[in-house]
Amino acid sequence: MNKQEIQKILDALPDDVTVEDVMYRLYVLDKHENAMKDIP
Protein backbone atom coordinates (compact mmCIF):
# COMPACT_ATOMS: atom_id res chain seq x y z
CA MET A 1 0.00 0.00 0.00
CA ASN A 2 1.49 3.34 -0.98
CA LYS A 3 0.90 6.90 0.18
CA GLN A 4 -1.58 7.69 -2.61
CA GLU A 5 -3.68 4.62 -1.81
CA ILE A 6 -3.76 5.53 1.88
CA GLN A 7 -4.77 9.11 1.05
CA LYS A 8 -7.63 7.80 -1.10
CA ILE A 9 -8.83 5.59 1.78
CA LEU A 10 -8.65 8.52 4.22
CA ASP A 11 -10.56 10.79 1.86
CA ALA A 12 -13.39 8.24 1.66
CA LEU A 13 -13.83 8.09 5.45
CA PRO A 14 -16.26 10.36 7.30
CA ASP A 15 -14.97 13.48 9.06
CA ASP A 16 -15.71 12.07 12.52
CA VAL A 17 -13.63 8.92 12.05
CA THR A 18 -11.44 7.88 14.97
CA VAL A 19 -7.78 6.93 14.86
CA GLU A 20 -8.81 3.40 15.84
CA ASP A 21 -11.19 3.24 12.86
CA VAL A 22 -8.44 4.34 10.49
CA MET A 23 -5.94 1.85 11.93
CA TYR A 24 -8.47 -0.98 11.69
CA ARG A 25 -9.33 -0.13 8.07
CA LEU A 26 -5.65 -0.03 7.09
CA TYR A 27 -4.97 -3.28 8.95
CA VAL A 28 -7.80 -5.12 7.19
CA LEU A 29 -6.84 -3.79 3.76
CA ASP A 30 -3.19 -4.74 4.32
CA LYS A 31 -4.16 -8.28 5.36
CA HIS A 32 -6.42 -8.57 2.31
CA GLU A 33 -3.67 -7.39 -0.07
CA ASN A 34 -1.17 -9.82 1.44
CA ALA A 35 -3.64 -12.70 1.23
CA MET A 36 -4.33 -11.93 -2.43
CA LYS A 37 -0.58 -12.09 -3.17
CA ASP A 38 -0.47 -15.61 -1.75
CA ILE A 39 -3.11 -16.92 -4.16
CA PRO A 40 -1.48 -18.49 -7.22
MODELLER restraints for C-alpha pairs under 7 A, 6 or more apart:
rsr = mdl.restraints
at = mdl.atoms
